[in-house]
């Protein structure tokens, strides 16, 4: 039985019927990740991880990013996470301020394009200064 879920795919630029797979397909060279679930777009071959350490272990972490958007998200986390980890602001408060500046509820996993990522990055850099 194939399990599918509708998820926005950044590569295809629309909602797709993503297929549930596991790390053995996504990272065949990493046996330590074989048991972890992923959602994959079979059209563009991009994928997104899941909240696999929770009760809802197949819930996607967000939309399906391209490699470029995945890298942009990592850069955003590299400046965002140290702010709350250092205790300068708690995480919820920080995300709330960012959401207020953006005009919508912020979640890194929901970034859909590079332009949006650049805007978010600029705001976070300002907040971190």
C-alpha positions as CSV (number, residue, x, y, z in Angstrom):
1,X,0.0,0.0,0.0
2,X,1.4,3.4,-1.0
3,X,0.8,6.3,1.4
4,X,0.4,9.7,-0.2
5,X,-0.1,13.2,1.3
6,X,-0.7,16.6,-0.3
7,X,2.3,18.8,0.4
8,X,3.5,22.0,-1.4
9,X,6.6,21.3,-3.4
10,X,9.0,24.2,-4.0
11,X,10.5,22.5,-7.0
12,X,7.2,22.0,-8.8
13,X,5.7,25.2,-7.3
14,X,2.4,23.6,-6.5
15,X,0.8,21.0,-4.1
16,X,1.8,17.5,-5.1
17,X,0.8,14.0,-3.9
18,X,4.0,13.3,-2.0
19,X,4.9,9.7,-1.4
20,X,5.9,8.4,2.0
21,X,9.3,6.7,1.9
22,X,12.2,6.2,4.2
23,X,15.9,7.0,4.6
24,X,17.0,3.9,2.7
25,X,15.7,5.6,-0.5
26,X,16.7,9.2,0.3
27,X,20.1,8.4,1.9
28,X,21.1,4.9,0.8
29,X,24.7,5.4,1.9
30,X,23.5,6.2,5.5
31,X,22.2,3.1,7.2
32,X,21.7,5.1,10.4
33,X,18.9,7.1,8.6
34,X,17.2,4.1,6.9
35,X,14.4,3.9,9.6
36,X,13.5,7.6,9.3
37,X,10.4,8.6,7.3
38,X,10.5,11.2,4.5
39,X,7.9,12.5,2.0
40,X,9.2,12.6,-1.6
41,X,7.9,14.3,-4.7
42,X,8.3,11.8,-7.5
43,X,8.2,14.5,-10.1
44,X,11.2,16.6,-9.1
45,X,12.7,14.1,-6.6
46,X,12.9,16.6,-3.8
47,X,12.0,15.5,-0.3
48,X,11.2,16.6,3.2
49,X,11.8,15.0,6.6
50,X,9.3,14.2,9.2
51,X,8.7,14.8,12.9
52,X,9.8,11.2,13.4
53,X,10.6,11.5,17.2
54,X,6.9,12.4,18.0
55,X,3.7,10.5,18.2
56,X,2.8,11.7,14.7
57,X,6.1,10.4,13.2
58,X,5.1,10.9,9.6
59,X,4.0,14.5,9.9
60,X,6.2,16.5,7.4
61,X,8.6,19.1,8.8
62,X,7.2,21.6,6.3
63,X,6.9,21.9,2.6
64,X,9.2,20.0,0.1
65,X,12.2,22.3,-0.5
66,X,14.6,22.4,-3.4
67,X,18.3,22.0,-2.5
68,X,18.7,25.8,-2.7
69,X,15.8,26.5,-0.3
70,X,17.1,23.7,2.0
71,X,20.4,25.5,2.2
72,X,18.8,28.9,2.7
73,X,16.8,27.4,5.7
74,X,20.1,26.1,7.2
75,X,21.6,29.6,6.9
76,X,18.5,31.1,8.6
77,X,18.8,28.6,11.4
78,X,22.5,29.4,11.8
79,X,21.7,33.0,12.9
80,X,18.2,32.4,14.4
81,X,19.0,29.5,16.7
82,X,21.9,31.1,18.6
83,X,19.7,34.0,19.6
84,X,17.2,31.8,21.6
85,X,19.8,29.2,22.6
86,X,21.9,32.0,24.3
87,X,18.8,33.1,26.2
88,X,18.6,36.5,24.5
89,X,15.0,35.7,23.7
90,X,12.9,32.6,24.1
91,X,12.1,30.7,20.9
92,X,8.4,31.4,20.9
93,X,8.9,35.1,21.6
94,X,11.5,35.3,18.8
95,X,9.3,33.5,16.3
96,X,6.4,35.8,17.3
97,X,8.4,38.9,16.7
98,X,9.5,37.6,13.3
99,X,5.9,36.6,12.4
100,X,4.8,40.1,13.3
101,X,7.4,41.7,11.1
102,X,6.5,39.4,8.2
103,X,2.7,39.7,8.6
104,X,2.2,35.9,8.8
105,X,3.0,33.1,11.1
106,X,6.7,32.2,10.6
107,X,8.0,28.6,10.4
108,X,11.3,27.9,8.7
109,X,9.9,24.7,7.1
110,X,7.3,26.7,5.3
111,X,9.7,28.9,3.3
112,X,8.7,28.5,-0.3
113,X,11.2,30.4,-2.3
114,X,14.6,32.1,-2.2
115,X,13.2,35.6,-2.3
116,X,11.2,34.9,0.9
117,X,14.3,33.3,2.5
118,X,16.3,36.4,1.7
119,X,13.7,38.7,3.3
120,X,13.6,36.5,6.4
121,X,17.3,36.4,6.6
122,X,17.6,40.2,6.4
123,X,15.0,40.6,9.2
124,X,16.8,38.1,11.5
125,X,20.2,39.8,10.9
126,X,18.6,43.0,12.0
127,X,17.0,41.4,15.1
128,X,20.4,39.7,16.0
129,X,22.3,43.0,15.8
